[in-house]
Amino acid sequence: MRSDETDDSGLENGGFENGGPALFRLVRFWSRRWSGLAAEELTGQARHVQHILTVEAAEGAADADVGTIARRLGLDHSGASRMVRDAVAAGYLVRSAAERDRRRASLRLTAEGRALLEGSRRWQRRTFAELTAGWDDADRERFAGYLRRLADEQGA
């Protein structure tokens, strides 16, 4: 059996230890592709990927602010601040005084931001379905569950 073939258990030779390299190979592959494709489809311009990332980072956070965006995206404060500024200018987020501390700016999704987020989620679901189209439903559900579990455990 070649090293790139799978054995009868569905794991590559060497068992779960090859899961890490496969995971990072997949992350590298999709990190360079998905965001530009989704942004172009949803906004008409691939360069607007930052809006999708910013809206996803702001979504669901109580009293989200620039610091929240920076933490969730793994950016420094100034980079997150620029992304927030651009998303506000594009109409996807609105700034207002935070409820707990009126000196801080809180971020909320606008109707356009919610539409962008919903479109992004639809694109992600469709892409997952396309990538796993040749799998049986049980494998698709199991893999989706494992992905959700991993994301939740990492706070992603």
Disulfide bonds with the S-S distance in Angstrom:
none
